[in-house]
Structure formats: structure tokens, C-alpha cells
Amino acid sequence: MMHALRDKIRKGYLKNMPDLRALSRRLYPRFVFDDRTATLADELPVFTFHSVQPASFEPALRYLRENGYRTLNADEIHACLIGETPIPERAVALTFDDGRATLWTTAFPLLEKYGMTAICFVTTDYIAADKSCHPCLSDVWSGNAAWETVRDRETPGNPFCTWPEIQTMHDRGVIDFQAHTRTHSRIAVGPRIEDFMNPGYDYTFYKLNVPVFERNGTDAPGADLPAGSPVHVNRSRMSDARRYHDSGELREKCAQLVQREGEELFFRRPDWRRRLRAVVRAFRATHPEPDRYETSAEQHAAIREEFLGAKRTIESRLLGKTVRHFAFPWFEGGDTAIAVARETGYVSTHWGILPGRRTNAAGDDPMRIVRIPYEEYIHRLPGSGRWPLSRVLRHRYANALRRRLGAEPGEKTPRP
């Protein structure tokens, strides 16, 4: 138990390394560090969210409204960067990645309440198949739904919005839906094995951090890998790395060992990793490693399908919608993906923190839009009630630790 707790805290620290690096190297916009800034000085901050809670998201929206900020959609951001229109005073953008259920249950009603808009980059293959609109905060406020029903909507088995919910948010003009790939997948990029699938594996959200694998000649999501399967060193499908095709036979031998020894009982043994690595060594001793890397043409085709598949799905679901903006999963892309984005009709791509790109301003490359991936920094924007940086960091890391340990802040029933 203590080992699992230490592992969670260690992985949480590693996950926050980009933020710590950005702070130490001053890679964030000037307003994050300078208490004297009274304006954004023609900077356009773009903030990123995934899942949100009323206890933290509503105060951020209230702060924006009380200090006269306005929110931009993806076309407006692009127009500002290419110099088509000037950056409005006190303009920001709020972006959501994936299309998770709290976009509907929490963000949408709160954005409407405060007169704000947002952009959602949707991972189309994971949008829930059911045809209903579930209760949201508006239903809690009106007494038509219990808070617990809304709070618990983003379950491990059904953590995404439905298409009717997306249609409603689009029709109301609150959310600008753009693309975030079809599959949000990771790929193995070399023979080195990082870990094996096991009950304590850090799956993050919806097991999207497990690389896809081949089964019966077709790709299967990494979430379906059987226990004991090797997890190779991996990166985003949209990176410049070419895919390494792992051995299905080796995968099967590892999984068979785990199954023979009772799976749960096997992972209770203190030497289970050593035993699986022995299977790998024995297999590779008799099976010389062939060239298992995809070709450049195969890489190009796979990336192209991620761009086009997402675009076509959104445009077919939201009639009259034109998708031309994209956000990279894992904030990771590459020159190949940027070239393919242009080929497939995209005019901007959104990232996270980028070296050498502190903020967004007129004349900047719209194919490299930087985003601040932590909502607490909204309270550092110039305005009345601005938080000191020390308070932002205390708040941010306390909440990050709670989430890492499985406790979300903000359990009280939110008021209208």
C-alpha cells in the first residue's frame, strides 16, 4: 500500500515537471511573474482544461467577468495571430481537450451563467454512443437533478460527452468544437520495455496512456492489452517518431505466464517483474529482432487519418460546421504532423508549453499556439482580487495532490 502511494506521488511529481520547468525558465507570459503588470500588453493567453469542478472553475469565470475579460473562439484566435484583427484588450481563450463529460455537466452551464465561451478539441472515436443528454448543473440549480448524479457522471466506463450534448452546446453558441484526433493514441517507438500491464499501472485517464497494439492484423486500443503484456517505450501518434511494431508472440507468452499463475496471485509476488523480464530475455534469445518500424509513408498515412477522421466526424455531426483548428494530444506533435495538418485543411494547431514561445501575439505562427495547462493561473491575470503567485502555486499543487490520491476538491453542492 505504501509503495503504491509513493508511486502515485512520484508520478504526480513527474507529471508536473513541465509546469516546474516553465516556472524556473520563465516560459509563461509576463503576467504570471510580474505583479506590476496592469494589462496584457497585446498578449493572448490561452488556457487548457480537461475535467473541471465547480469549486475551482466557477471562481475562475467570476474573476474573468469581474475584471472585464472576454473569451475568443478558435477562428478569432487565428485572426488575431495572423494580423487580420487586433487582439482585443483583456481577451483570453478557454480550451478543453478530449470532450470529457464535465464539459457538459459543469463547464457548459457555468460558461452560460457568466456569459463566456470556450473551445473544445474533441477526440471523436471516444465520444459516448448513447443518444441522451444527461443532467447538468442547470438541472441541479432548478431542483430537477441531485448533485451526486451530476458529480458522478464522469465515470471510468463513460467519461465522455454524448453527441446530443455536443450538438446542444454547439447550437447554443457556447462551445466551439474543433479536432483532437480520432483516437488520442500512443505508439510504441522502440524495443525497450518500460513496464508490464499490471493492476498498479498508472493508467491516467481512460487508459489512453497505454500504446495501441496489433491484434489479428488491426489496431486495438492499449486499454485492451492483457495483464502481463509488455509496455514499450512510447510517444504520441502525432510525434515525429515512427511506430515500432511489438511482437504479438512475446506479448502472448507474457500474458500466459500471468494467467497460469492466477493473475491476481501472480502480481502479489514481489518478483513478478523479474519473472516477466526473464520471459522477454528467453524469447529474444531465440527470436532475433527484425526491422519492426513503420515506413515514412505509413507514418504519414496514419497521421493523416487522425486529422481527416476527426474533421469529417465533427463536420458530419454538426451540420454547417467547418473544422480547421486542432490541439495535439499530450501537447506533443512534430514537423510531420504540422505538414499534414496544412495538407488536410487546418490553419492552426494548439500545444501546451513550448520552448522559446512564452505567449501568443500578433505575428506569431498559428501552427504553434501555446497554452497554459493549469486553470489556477487565470487568477494571475491583471485585475482586482489578483492572487499572488505563491497562492496560485499552493492552490495548484494541493489540488494536484488530491486528484492524484483520488480525492477531488469541491464536494459541496454548488449553488446557482
Buried (B, 14 or more C-beta within 10 A) or exposed (E): EEEEEEEBEEEBBEEBEBBEEBBEEEBBBBBBEEEEBEEBEBBBBBBBBBBBBBBBBBBBBBBBBEBEBBBBBBBBBBBBBBEEEEBBEBBBBBBBBBBBBBBBBBBBBBBBBBEBBBBBBBBBBBBBEEEEBBBBBBBBBEEEBEBEBBBEBBEEEBBBBBBBBBBBBBEEEBBBBBBBBBBBBBBBBBBEBEBBBBEEBBBEBBBBBBBBBEEEEEBEBBEEBBBBBBBBBBBBBBBBBBBBBBBBEBBEBBBEBBEEBEBEEBBEEEEBEEBBBEBBEEBEEEEEEEEEBBEEEEBBEBBBBBBBBBBBBBBEBBEEBEBBBBBBBBBBBBEBBBEBBEEBEBBBBBBBBBEEBBBBBBEBEBBBBBBBBBBBBBBBBBBEEBBEBEEBBEBBBEBBBEEBEEEBBBEEBBEE
